[in-house]
């Protein structure tokens, strides 16, 4: 034997060691395992042909191992080792296709005889498999040969039939009857002397009576037999030709055609005639020009439409966009719509394009998108299906109309009532808190409890500040009031403003750090409006730190400095942060990331206040990492 691989499976180490030595002496390459599960793991890579296994073992017994081996490796032979008390189990193993069983203690001669029988069985299976494979290969070769002969026979029949059909066609052209006189093509028959021997009715109408003339005479740029025309090329090569040519019409006009020629062999196999079928391309050219004109017209309409148009595939990749889309957004280059101008990682929940692909109907939604310059636009989106000739939806057209100005006007007309309604519960809550604060103040005064009076005073001051801020917000938005500028000390102004939220930060367990130098100079601002705006940014920083994160101590840093003629205020927190879509929408009216706790008005008004002062705001934020708001305010108003 050629070092046949054998696996010995037994839970007793002594048996594995001594029986393994015996099997090695018999010429086997032995692999050992202590239980059935270990044996199965080794079988995946060991290439074992024979498994010699004990029946009673922990983890997985021999019977179960036999079943698994025959299920996964049916070509592997299994011999069972059993004690006299396990004889019934050994006989049962034969039902599961065990090759043999040997009783313990193991006799070396019995073991060798059993292994020889199994080896003989393996070799017989191998030879049978090789014989079967050889037989299958032989059958395949013979089958291919038969198929090849049948193909050759069919090809001969096709050639004979084609020659007969061409001969019949030539006869129809010569007699002026049949199909070729009904075809909207120019049909002619040519002999080996390059003479036109027959032509159909349409060719005679368009070119005149050319029968008897030279084959090359009907072409505008062929004036001799040396300047080979398609008919001559067919006689020379024996193969049909296809080319674009120009015929000379009855009145000398040029007729663009596409020429198809086919050889007509005689009975001796030589080419006797050539069939020439030419398609007049004049009408086709007219239709092509008309189609091109129509395409240009619709492309112009597509590009000049006063809205953003994109054509999208089923995977939401953008196939085509119009000129206005390219001007305001980044070039899609096969990207998806939700990444190109929504800056999302997945489609919108109410995506009209997806709905159109699903039901074939047009859908509408209103949303906010961001241009390449960071400008936010309110758009009204419509979707419409694009179907193929079979009625299947292959693409969807999305049309987005810019309604930013319309929404801005509507906001000014209607949002005051919405704002007051959304604030009603907040006002009610503050009034209730005021009642409670007054009660505590009166109670403290009656009892002479100074600490209670001081605490009530702080609560009342805080509530008055909140009421003042809310009233200012309402007045600012409702009346777009003019700024009441005054010259103030920037350092003391910022310190007083920053101190407003000290108590709130402490109550939230947030470390609050102020870095406001005393030498910032003066600044001309509407102090009430700017203070309310900055407090809004600070309160949002505290709110961003209200969700506990394991291992993180929340903190807020307020820094102030002067850059040129501008006051720079930086508010940084390490709270929950924002994704790109939220960053782009935080200054949009009624947009809030706080759910029911926010009105979506505060940051909008704050940003309007800063812009009204000629300043600007930048935001840096990463989801889960925190946010940095940088506010610039001119120290003096710009001259107008």
Number of C-alpha atoms within 10 A of each C-alpha: 8 7 11 14 16 24 24 23 28 25 20 13 13 10 13 18 12 11 16 20 14 15 18 14 10 14 14 19 16 21 18 21 20 20 24 27 16 14 23 16 11 16 18 11 8 13 13 20 18 23 26 21 30 28 27 18 17 13 11 16 19 27 23 14 22 24 17 15 20 16 10 12 15 12 15 19 24 28 26 24 24 22 16 11 10 15 15 10 17 25 14 13 23 17 8 13 15 21 19 19 23 21 18 13 10 13 10 13 9 12 17 14 11 17 20 13 13 19 17 12 14 17 12 12 13 13 12 12 12 12 12 12 12 12 12 12 12 12 12 12 12 12 12 12 12 12 12 12 12 12 12 12 11 12 12 12 12 12 11 14 12 14 18 16 13 19 17 13 19 24 16 18 23 15 13 16 14 14 11 22 19 12 14 13 19 23 25 26 27 27 20 15 13 21 19 23 19 25 26 25 22 17 22 18 12 16 18 15 14 19 16 12 14 18 27 23 19 20 16 17 14 16 14 12 14 9 11 15 22 23 27 23 14 24 24 12 10 16 12 18 18 16 13 13 19 20 23 18 18 16 9 10 13 15 18 20 20 15 21 18 24 22 23 28 19 13 11 7 9 12 18 16 26 27 25 25 22 23 19 19 17 13 11 13 12 11 12 13 12 12 12 12 12 12 12 12 12 12 14 13 12 18 18 13 15 15 20 24 24 22 22 25 19 14 10 20 19 24 17 17 20 19 17 16 21 17 12 16 17 14 15 19 11 14 16 22 22 18 15 21 20 20 17 15 9 12 16 14 7 12 15 22 30 20 15 23 21 11 11 18 13 17 19 18 13 14 12 18 22 19 16 14 9 11 10 17 17 19 20 17 21 19 26 21 22 18 13 10 6 6 8 12 19 13 22 26 22 25 21 23 18 18 16 15 11 10 14 13 12 11 13 13 11 10 17 16 11 13 18 13 11 16 16 12 11 16 15 11 12 17 15 12 15 19 13 15 21 17 13 20 22 15 15 18 13 10 11 11 12 12 10 17 21 14 15 22 16 14 19 21 14 17 17 15 14 15 16 14 20 17 12 17 22 18 13 17 18 15 11 12 10 9 16 11 16 11 13 15 14 25 19 17 15 23 17 12 20 19 14 16 18 19 13 16 22 12 10 14 15 20 15 20 14 16 12 18 15 13 12 16 14 17 23 18 23 17 20 15 22 21 21 23 23 22 20 17 20 25 15 16 27 26 16 20 23 14 10 11 12 6 6 9 13 23 19 22 17 20 16 22 18 17 11 9 12 16 21 19 20 18 20 23 26 22 28 22 20 21 14 14 15 17 17 19 18 20 20 17 17 17 18 20 14 12 9 9 9 15 19 21 20 25 22 20 23 23 21 19 22 21 14 14 22 15 19 16 16 11 16 14 21 16 14 13 12 21 23 20 18 17 21 22 24 21 23 17 15 8 4 3
